[in-house]
Amino acid sequence: MFFLVLLGCPPVTEDTAAADLCDESAVGNICTYAGGDQAGYNGEGLDRRESWFYWPIDIEFSPYGLPVVHDWNNHRLRVVGSDDTVTTVMGTDFVGDGPPDLSDREPPGAPGTTVNLNHPTDGVYLPDGTFIDASWHTHKLRAWNPATGLVYVHCGDGVGYAGDDEPTADGALFNQPKSVVYDESDGTLYILDMRNERVRALDADFAIRTVGGNGVKGSGGDGGLATEASFGFPNDTNPRAGGGLALDGRLLYVADPENHRVRAIDLDTGIITTVAGTGVAGFSGDGGPAGAAQLNYPMDIEVEDGFLWIADTDNGRIRAVDLATLEIDTAAGNGEVGSDGDGGPATGAQLYSPMGVELDLDGNLYIADSGNHRIRRVAR
């Protein structure tokens, strides 16, 4: 196997053969979209189902560029090309904070495959095709230009908390920014600044401010100003990644993982409320009000097609809240840890610590099935 991998011709495994037989077009079916037969990294330019990943944490689909996988424990951003092959666009074989000569610290930057990363977690395309990456363990936002392949630090000057209400965010400090989402209506980039226990906004004029969180870990604040509320983002010495953002008009949804809730900030009034979760870890509530349901470490969220999609990570499920009725149901996962289920109904499949959720431009559901080192797809 080792020599075949080096030659770019990995063997056909039972998993690959099963994936070939999986009917990706059958509505409700779950299939492996990307990921091979084991965790690791086996090179560039391989088919998406033969490429190895190591705890992939998210995938991003956008009309502005190719699908991007955040290959978390390989410390790489990898794109799925139109020919279904996987290529690294940011990251190297080494863990670090940029290239050795620090040439990514200002535009136009350095070639993306010379830029060391440390657990990238989330990203978003801007309308001009630039991709913004939350470089989590390096406390920065990095920008990748697909036209040139160059990467530069978009914002973030080191670990800490600084920059709010300054004229520009040139000296802004983050502490493990986990998630980003972009508002095309006004050019604002929202950032979940995890260990600072805040949600921050980078305005189109490049000024930064806090829109949610008082900086103190807790659970209170519903019904009041979001800037006076507390979140439950992981913030210990070496925390697990946690928290996500999604935008629907003027509502900014926040996955609040250690409070086992999804909350919403009204960007016009500044008021925060809970949309899903009771605050007690567990699994309950399908078919009923989302606010009365139990979640267990919601890790990532997405709003598409009138639903709030939740990676209910420690329940091993993807949940969906109908935003018209606010009822919640399971969309994928049966709560059992494992990898079985490809080719059958998504709600009967096993997942293993699903950390990311996304929809493509046709409305199909994608799951970063992180513990299985795969991206899985549910046809809709």
N, C-alpha and C positions, 0 to 999 in steps of 0.2 A: 504493500500500500504506500509506503513512504516514497518509493521511487516514482510511482505513478503520480502521486501528488506533486512532486517536484516538476514533472513533465507537464503538469496542467491537465492531467487526465485521471481524475479520481475514479475509483472503481464504482460500478453500479451496486448499491447496497439494497437490502430488502426495503429500507425506508424510501430510497429513491424510487424503486420499482412501485411501491405502494402509492407514492405521490403521483407517478405517471398514470395510475389507474383512478385517481381521485377525480370525481366529476366537479370541477370548479364552477360549472354553470348552474348546478341544481340549487334552487333557492333554499336557504336554510342549512345547506351542507357546509361543513368545515373541512378545509384542506390546508396542507402546508404550502405556503407561498414561497418562503425562502428559509434556508437552513438545511444543513446536511445531517449526517448520521452521528455527529458528536460535537462537543464544544471545542473551540480552538480557532485557528486561522490557517487556511490551506492555500493562500495565494489569491491572485488577481485574475479577473476575466473568466471566471467559471460561471456556469449556469447558476441561477439563484437557488435552486434546490440542491445543488452540490457544493455550494459555498458554506464554509463553517463560520458560525458566529459564536460569541462568548458573552452570554447575558445581554442580548439585544434589548434595549430599554424602550425604544420607540421607533416609529416610522412616520415620515411626513410625506403626504401627497399634496400637490399644489398645481394649479394651472400654470405656474410660473417656472416650473423646473421638474427634473426627474425625481422619483421617489428617493428619499434619503433615510438610511437606517443608522440609528445611533447604536453602534456596536460597542457597548459600554465597557466591557472588560477586555476588549481588544484595543480600546482607546482610539477608535477610528470612526470617521463618518464615511459611509459607503453608499454609493448610488446604484440603483438598479436601472440599467440602460434599456433602450427600446428593443435591444436584442436579448433581453432577459439575463444579461451577465452582470456581475457585481464588481465594482471598481472602487478603490479607496480614493477619496478626494481630499481628505484631511486626516492627518495622523500618520504615525510611523511605528516601527517596532519598539520604540522606547517610550516610557512614561515621562512627561515633563511639561514645561510651560513655554511652548514655542520652539523655534530653531535655536541652536547654540549661539548664533550671532544676534539673536533678538530682532531679526530683520522684519518680523511681523508686527512690530509695535506701532507702525504707522503705515498708511497707504503709500504705494500700492500693495505692499506686503511681500510675503515670501511664498514660494510654491507650497501648496497645501500638503504635499507628501513629504515636506521637510519640517512640518510644524508638529512638534510633540504635543500630545494631549494627555489629560488625566481625567478619565471618566466623563466624557461628554454626555449630556442627559436629554436635551430637547433642542428643537430649532424651528425656524419658520422662514419661508420665502417672503421677500418683499416684492412688490409689483414690478420692480426693475430687474428682477431675477437674482438679486443678491440673497444669499442664505445667511441668516444670523443663527449662530450656534451658542447655546448656553454651555460654556466650558466650565463645568461645575466645580471641579477640584482646583481649578486655577483662578476662580473668582473673576472671570471675565466673560464678555460677549465677544465672539470672533465672527468676522464676516468673510464669507467665501464668494469669490466672483467666478461663476462657472465659465464665463467667456475667456478669462485669462488663466484660471486655475490658482490665482493668488489669494492668500489669506492674510487678514490683518486684524488687529485688536480694534473692535468697534467702540467698546466702552469697558472701563474697569482698570484700575491702576494698582490693584493689589487687594489683600484681604482686609476687611474692616467695614465700617459704616460711615460714609461721608458723601457729600455732594448735593444733598437736598437743599433746594432754594438758593443754590449758587447760580450765577449767570449761565454757566454751561456745566455739562457733566464730564469735562475733561479730567478732573481729578476724582471722579466718583469711585467709591469703594463698595464692593459686594462681599458677601460671605456665603459662598456656594449657591450661586443662582441656579435654580433647578428647572424653571420652565419659562417660556416666553410665548406671547401671542401678540399679533399685530392688528391694529385697527386701521383699515384702509380708508375709513371716512375722514380721519384727521391726521394720520401718520404717527399715532402714538404706539410705542412698543411697551407692553406691560411685562414686568419681570417679577417672578416669584423669587425673592431674595431669602432663601431658606433659613439659614442660620441667623439672619437678622430678624426673623419672624415678621417680615413685612412683604407687601406687594407694592412695587414701585412702578412709576410710569416715566418713560423717556420720551419726551415730547418731540414733535417734528422740528422744533428749534433747538434741540439737543440740550434741553434743561431737564433735570430729573427731580422727582418728588415722590412722596409716599401717598398711596391711595388707600391702603389697608394695613392694619397692624400697628400696635403701639410699641413693638420691640420686646415685649415681655410675653413669654410663652404662657398660654392659658387657654381658656375656652369661652370666655364671656364676651358680651358686646352686642348680641343680636338685638335688633330694633333700634340701635344707636348708630353713631357715626363709625364707619369702618376704621378710621384712623385711631379710634379709641378702643377698638376691639382687640382681642388676643387670638392668635392662631396656635395650632399644635403642630408646627413643623419640627422635624427632628433637628436638634441643635447640640447634641452632646459632642464629645471629643472627636469621635469618628463615626458620624451618624450614617444610617442608610438613607438613600435618596427618598424624598417624599414631597408630595404636593404637585398640583397641576393647575393650569389656567385654561379657560375657554371663554370666548366672547360671543355674545348674541345681542347685536344692537348696542344698547347702552347698559346691558347687564354683563358684568364680569363675574364668571363663575370661578370659584376657588375650591380645589380639592384640599381638604383640611385633614390630613391623614391620621394624626394621633388623636384627633377629636372625632374621627370616624364619621365625618360629615362632609357634605358638599354645601358650600355657602355661596351667596350671590351678593355682589356689591352693585347697587344702583349708582352708576357713574354721574347721574344728574343730581341726585339728592345726597349721595355719600353714605346712605344707610345700608347696613349689612343684615342679611337674614339667612336662615338655614333653609335649604331646598330639599335635601335628602339626608337621612341619618338621624338617629336619636341621640348620638353621642356615646352610646354604649356599644362596644365591639361585639359583633355577632352576625348571624344571618337570619333575617326574617323579613316579612312584609311584602313578598311578591304578590301582585294583584291588588295591592292597596295603596294608600297614600305614601309617597316617598318620604315624607317627614316623619312617618311612624315606623319606617323600615330600619333595620339594622344593617350597617356596613362594617367592614373590617379592613382598615387601612386603605382607603381610596387613594390611588397613586397617580392616576392620570384621568383626564376628562376631555370630552369633545362635544361640541354642539353641532349637529347636522340633521337635516330632514325633520325638524320639529322635535328631536329627542336630545336629551342630555345623556351621553354615553359615559359610563364610569368603569374604569379598571378597578374592580373591587378585589384588590390584590390578595389579601390574606384569606379571602373567601374562595379564591380560585375561580372567579366568575367575572363576566362582563355584565353589568346591569344597565338598563335603559329606562330613563324617566321620560314619559310622554309629557311634553311641556304644555300641552293643551289641557290635560286632565290632572297632571302631577301624580299619576300612578306609575309604579315601578314594577319591572319584571326582569327576569334573567334572559339575556340574549345569547350567552355562550358560557359553557362550563357547567359541570355537574357537582362541583365542590370537592371532587376527589383529586388528589395529587397524582399526576401521571401524564402520559403522552398519547393515550389511546383515543380513538374517535374519528380520525380522518376518514372521509367518505360517508359520514353519517350526520345526523342532526347536531348542530352546534351545542344545543342544550344538553346533549348526552355525552359530550366529549370531556375528557380530562384535560386540565390545564395545570401548569406548575408556575406559580408566582407570576401571573400576568401583570406586567408593569406599565404597558402602554396600550392605548386604544386610538384608532384613527379610521376615517372613512375616505375612500377614494372618490374621484370625480363622478363615478357612476353610482355611488351610494353603497358600495360593498364595504363590509366591516373587516378591519385588520386588527390583529391582536399581537402585541409583542409578548410572546409566550416565553418569558425570559428564562425561567428555569429549565425549559426544554431547548433553549438556544435556537429558537425558530420564530419566524413571523408566520402566523396562520391567518387564513382568509375565510370569511363567511359570506357566501353569495346572498344578495338581497334583491 
